[in-house]
Amino acid sequence: LFLNNFSSTKEHSEHGQVKHENFLNNTLQYGENSQNGSTNNLKNGKYNMYVSEGNVNINEEKYKDNNISSNNTQYNNNSSNSGSLNDEGPLWKDHIDDVVNENKKKKMNRFYLDSQATTMIDPRVLDKMLPYMTYIYGNAHSRNHFFGWESEKAVEDARTNLLNLINGKNNKEIIFTSGATESNNLALIGICTYYNKLNKQKNHIITSQIEHKCILQTCRFLQTKGFEVTYLKPDTNGLVKLDDIKNSIKDNTIMASFIFVNNEIGVIQDIENIGNLCKEKNILFHTDASQAAGKVPIDVQKMNIDLMSMSGHKLYGPKGIGALYIKRKKPNIRLNALIHGGGQERGLRSGTLPTHLIVGFGEAAKVCSLEMNRDEKKVRYFFNYVKDYLTKHLDYIVFNGCQINRYYGNMNISFLFVEGESLLMSLNEIALSSGSACTSSTLEPSYVLRSIGISEDIAHTSIRIGFNRFTTFFEVQQLCINLVKSVERLRSISPL
């Protein structure tokens, strides 16, 4: 009965969310059928229901009496003006409106501009995911009934969407993981341990000093296992020189790994020429494209990319899902698995696949394929607007990283004579960061900025701004106005 009610009320608003009132009414009506109240979980107070931004959540919570309590407001079932639970009486409707309006007021002056940390789920992606979180729940690995076939097809469709985004050739090239961190670990540890076992002389890796922490820490782990790692220093623009890579390649080099779009300064490396060089020297090439996939054009064939890591929540998909692209070529690329079990994902990543997350990831990739050009024009406009505005109104500012070869949704700025952390605190209604979300809890200056030659003092004055598909011009205007005010105020009291 619950599923019938749910599917019959699957109406969506223009933002793709299930209309909470219809869903609520049908859910409450489900509990009306009990005459004695013994199975009426809603009436006997077993559930506490609340609404937030159009979504209904039910938390199981036992109460001492038969009142339904939410936000310190009690609703007595015996009250004469409470009405029946399944109508749109003022009691429930007013309560819902109060909660929704309260949340909207809280967020009215808050802007999200930290898009390198994560992105919101595109409503179209959420729409695609909802059935796989409710009534399509088969295990994609169950091959002997319809429920499994249905989920398996959804998983394969998602693989196809990801392949189309990066111009891959074969569905077997996509291995689903829990995120980019796992993908990077699988690529580096899996490749190095496999080829080192075949040839003990092969134990050298090349990377840069400005990689994401999960690459750097994985390389340091491999060093403890006897592997040799070369960390190349980029130039002042944040670009790794091709000659430096070429001069670092040795007879015992297994692979090179370079980030596609830097997560802190937005610089795009010369991936195509790096890929061509690695192919010429017969070494494997891996790139961490978690900040690039869905945002900048990627052609794994043309760029000679052998392995590539991707993340769902960085391209308007769900968290907890990622992928590793492994090129199908001769001789085959081989790597050791990190997670062992049922042999899923061609034996490289065991465990039941989270169908709903994979469906969301695939749909996000599909939407990005369609809207990448429009998104790029939008964030480029915002980037240039902020740059022009700040240059006009403030002195002593530095725009970090190459200003040409870059993803324009990422903006890293140093405001001299102002502590970056103080600036973030003064702009607490605007979500910004001082660097990578994985290291923003530390007060240490950004290792990326230090690696490109920025002094420690200036590195401490930096903040990162992240534009995305859903950023509005009003938000960008408010950012500029408040940035200028805060910088001027902090400089006026600064001892520097």
Secondary structure, 3 states (H helix, E strand, C coil): CHHHHHHHCCCECCCCCECHHHHHHHHHHHHHHCCCCCCCCCCCCCEEEEEECCEEEEEECCCCCCEEEECCEEEECCCCCCCCCCCCCHHHHHHHHHHHHHHHHHHCCCEECECCCCCCCCHHHHHHHHHHHCCCCCCCCCCCCHHHHHHHHHHHHHHHHHHHHHCCCCHHHEEEECCHHHHHHHHHHHHHHHHHHHCCCCCEEEEECCCCHHHHHHHHHHHHCCCEEEEECCCCCCCCCHHHHHHHCCCCEEEEEEECECCCCCEECCHHHHHHHHHHCCCEEEEECCCCCCCCCCCCCCCCCCEEEEECCCCCCCCCCEEEEECCCCCCCCCCCCCCCCCCCCCCCCCCCCHHHHHHHHHHHHHHHHHHHHHHHHHHHHHHHHHHHHHHHCCCEEECCCCCCECCCEEEEEECCCCHHHHHHHCCCEECECCCCCCCCCCCCCHHHHHCCCCHHHHCCEEEEECCCCCCHHHHHHHHHHHHHHHHHHHHCCCC
